[in-house]
Amino acid sequence: MKHDESAGACPDRSDVVVIGAGLAGLVVAGRLAERGVSVVVVDRKADPSAHVHTTGIFVRKTLEDFDLPEDCLGPVVRDVRLMSPAGRGMTITSRHDEFRVGRMSRLYRRMLGECQRAGAVVLAGTRYLSSRPVAGGSVVRLDHGGHRLEITSRLLIGADGARSRVARDLGLDQNTRWIVGVEDVLPVSSAGPRRGGTNPCFECHLDPRVAPGYLAWVVDDGEDVHVGVGGYASRFNAASALEEFRRRVGINAEGGGRRERRGGLIPVNGVLGRIGCPRGLLVGDAAGAVSPLTAGGLDPAIRLSVHAAGVAAELLAGNDRALARYRGEVFGARFISRRWMRAGLDAVSSVAAMEAACWCMRTPVGRVVARHVFFGRGGSFPEPDRAIAAANRRSVPVYV
Ligand SMILES: Cc1cc2nc3c(=O)[nH]c(=O)nc-3n(C[C@H](O)[C@H](O)[C@H](O)COP(=O)(O)OP(=O)(O)OC[C@H]3O[C@@H](n4cnc5c(N)ncnc54)[C@H](O)[C@@H]3O)c2cc1C
């Protein structure tokens, strides 16, 4: 993959500078470049498609609403198996093609190429340092292999992940609650017996010993196996919990079996309030756009970034009122029930309480709730246009 890596390829002015070439940054940069906006995309990684940190599970709503390239997706997963701390299992099966695990490096490579073909300049191996306001925008300071670069930009877009520096420099809201996730990725041939027989399966282990406040997972889609744990950093050591969990589920990732280790922080505070100002916007994890309950951030990253591209284009065209459509409060209503469910999950901190909660989930009513959480058609992020209309009805003033 060729990136515009030389400092000489860096323009000193651009309509938009996007910091971060993860899913959120690539979506917003691609959409803006396609509209003819001049865009520079900056990522500190030498190859933004390498060292991906996400499992990459895409949910049905994303698969239906966005045209993700077929060769960047694994086989369909319809079975979810919920496991209690004592190892009692319950399987729920969807009638629909519910999940697919993205081949994320390939997808990011594809999207980087599309951004470049649309005219965006990609500066890989380049770290965002800071920005300062100037008339009509910002001066963005970057470090490219020890060389200092400065770009004057009308808009700065923070797609720089859970601990966004751009959010800090723009004076916007910042994430305050995270869980940490870590996983190993193995080819199915090295991971021992198949999960769920021969069907692709998403196995979720609810056990506060290895995943305090979240869950541990084995996703086996017939090609790759992802085995991971997530939880509050203050309550566990993620690397040792993963080792313990792998032992428990009989997956030996050592001895050449493991292809990759992935991991990172996942914000679970829900979408932040102030995510836009006249100098710039936040997208993806930087905006807290992650379901507080499931920790799914891929669908929100795409949806919010598409919306951000529309708002940015209007701001560049001189319509300052467009900013009123870019506020976290507009999307917050969808997160209320998820925040409550997250609080419930947080409260279940003992093994006995989790075993009891899993017993409830095996009852007919519990199964309905589980199906709603895993297979619910609501998606993890509201459709921006609908959310704006609903906010207007709730008299959150949003000018369309
Ligand atoms: C272990 C794990 C598993 C997950 N699994 C799933 C899943 O299966 N399904 C799902 O929906 N969600 C999942 N999530 C959440 C999801 O991955 C994220 O919400 C999503 O990837 C966020 O994308 P993003 O583009 O906002 O941020 P990121 O992917 O974090 O991208 C940020 C980019 O910014 C760059 N950057 C950061 N700081 C700077 C700087 N100063 N200068 C230059 N560049 C910088 C980084 O290099 C990075 O490329 C998971 C998260 C983790 C940690």
Ligand as a Chemical Component Dictionary entry (heavy atoms), coordinates in Angstrom:
data_LIG
# 
_chem_comp.id                   LIG 
_chem_comp.type                 NON-POLYMER 
_chem_comp.pdbx_formal_charge   0 
_chem_comp.three_letter_code    LIG 
# 
loop_
_chem_comp_atom.comp_id 
_chem_comp_atom.atom_id 
_chem_comp_atom.alt_atom_id 
_chem_comp_atom.type_symbol 
_chem_comp_atom.charge 
_chem_comp_atom.model_Cartn_x 
_chem_comp_atom.model_Cartn_y 
_chem_comp_atom.model_Cartn_z 
_chem_comp_atom.pdbx_ordinal 
LIG C1  C1  C 0 -10.354 -5.421 21.527 1  
LIG C2  C2  C 0 -11.497 -4.649 20.878 2  
LIG C3  C3  C 0 -12.468 -5.344 20.178 3  
LIG C4  C4  C 0 -13.522 -4.640 19.589 4  
LIG N1  N1  N 0 -14.440 -5.344 18.873 5  
LIG C5  C5  C 0 -15.453 -4.701 18.272 6  
LIG C6  C6  C 0 -16.363 -5.418 17.456 7  
LIG O1  O1  O 0 -16.213 -6.617 17.231 8  
LIG N2  N2  N 0 -17.412 -4.736 16.902 9  
LIG C7  C7  C 0 -17.594 -3.401 17.100 10 
LIG O2  O2  O 0 -18.577 -2.843 16.587 11 
LIG N3  N3  N 0 -16.722 -2.687 17.842 12 
LIG C8  C8  C 0 -15.637 -3.296 18.414 13 
LIG N4  N4  N 0 -14.734 -2.588 19.136 14 
LIG C9  C9  C 0 -14.866 -1.138 19.161 15 
LIG C10 C10 C 0 -14.419 -0.577 17.787 16 
LIG O3  O3  O 0 -13.268 -1.260 17.369 17 
LIG C11 C11 C 0 -14.105 0.910  17.851 18 
LIG O4  O4  O 0 -15.234 1.573  18.379 19 
LIG C12 C12 C 0 -13.786 1.457  16.461 20 
LIG O5  O5  O 0 -12.747 0.733  15.865 21 
LIG C13 C13 C 0 -13.411 2.927  16.583 22 
LIG O6  O6  O 0 -12.863 3.398  15.373 23 
LIG P1  P1  P 0 -12.175 4.815  15.341 24 
LIG O7  O7  O 0 -11.784 5.036  13.915 25 
LIG O8  O8  O 0 -13.001 5.829  16.023 26 
LIG O9  O9  O 0 -10.864 4.694  16.263 27 
LIG P2  P2  P 0 -9.547  3.860  16.081 28 
LIG O10 O10 O 0 -9.759  2.619  15.308 29 
LIG O11 O11 O 0 -8.946  3.779  17.444 30 
LIG O12 O12 O 0 -8.608  4.786  15.173 31 
LIG C14 C14 C 0 -7.907  5.882  15.699 32 
LIG C15 C15 C 0 -6.706  6.121  14.800 33 
LIG O13 O13 O 0 -6.106  7.344  15.231 34 
LIG C16 C16 C 0 -4.705  7.202  15.203 35 
LIG N5  N5  N 0 -4.171  8.169  16.163 36 
LIG C17 C17 C 0 -4.428  8.254  17.484 37 
LIG N6  N6  N 0 -3.752  9.291  18.034 38 
LIG C18 C18 C 0 -3.050  9.856  17.020 39 
LIG C19 C19 C 0 -2.140  10.971 16.951 40 
LIG N7  N7  N 0 -1.817  11.717 18.024 41 
LIG N8  N8  N 0 -1.613  11.281 15.754 42 
LIG C20 C20 C 0 -1.922  10.564 14.642 43 
LIG N9  N9  N 0 -2.759  9.497  14.648 44 
LIG C21 C21 C 0 -3.326  9.152  15.823 45 
LIG C22 C22 C 0 -4.476  5.742  15.605 46 
LIG O14 O14 O 0 -3.220  5.275  15.129 47 
LIG C23 C23 C 0 -5.649  5.034  14.933 48 
LIG O15 O15 O 0 -5.310  4.541  13.647 49 
LIG C24 C24 C 0 -13.631 -3.235 19.721 50 
LIG C25 C25 C 0 -12.639 -2.537 20.403 51 
LIG C26 C26 C 0 -11.575 -3.226 20.970 52 
LIG C27 C27 C 0 -10.500 -2.457 21.702 53 
# 
loop_
_chem_comp_bond.comp_id 
_chem_comp_bond.atom_id_1 
_chem_comp_bond.atom_id_2 
_chem_comp_bond.value_order 
_chem_comp_bond.pdbx_ordinal 
LIG C1  C2  SING 1  
LIG C2  C3  SING 2  
LIG C2  C26 DOUB 3  
LIG C3  C4  DOUB 4  
LIG C4  N1  SING 5  
LIG C4  C24 SING 6  
LIG N1  C5  DOUB 7  
LIG C5  C6  SING 8  
LIG C5  C8  SING 9  
LIG C6  O1  DOUB 10 
LIG C6  N2  SING 11 
LIG N2  C7  SING 12 
LIG C7  O2  DOUB 13 
LIG C7  N3  SING 14 
LIG N3  C8  DOUB 15 
LIG C8  N4  SING 16 
LIG N4  C9  SING 17 
LIG N4  C24 SING 18 
LIG C9  C10 SING 19 
LIG C10 O3  SING 20 
LIG C10 C11 SING 21 
LIG C11 O4  SING 22 
LIG C11 C12 SING 23 
LIG C12 O5  SING 24 
LIG C12 C13 SING 25 
LIG C13 O6  SING 26 
LIG O6  P1  SING 27 
LIG P1  O7  DOUB 28 
LIG P1  O8  SING 29 
LIG P1  O9  SING 30 
LIG O9  P2  SING 31 
LIG P2  O10 DOUB 32 
LIG P2  O11 SING 33 
LIG P2  O12 SING 34 
LIG O12 C14 SING 35 
LIG C14 C15 SING 36 
LIG C15 O13 SING 37 
LIG C15 C23 SING 38 
LIG O13 C16 SING 39 
LIG C16 N5  SING 40 
LIG C16 C22 SING 41 
LIG N5  C17 SING 42 
LIG N5  C21 SING 43 
LIG C17 N6  DOUB 44 
LIG N6  C18 SING 45 
LIG C18 C19 SING 46 
LIG C18 C21 DOUB 47 
LIG C19 N7  SING 48 
LIG C19 N8  DOUB 49 
LIG N8  C20 SING 50 
LIG C20 N9  DOUB 51 
LIG N9  C21 SING 52 
LIG C22 O14 SING 53 
LIG C22 C23 SING 54 
LIG C23 O15 SING 55 
LIG C24 C25 DOUB 56 
LIG C25 C26 SING 57 
LIG C26 C27 SING 58 
# 
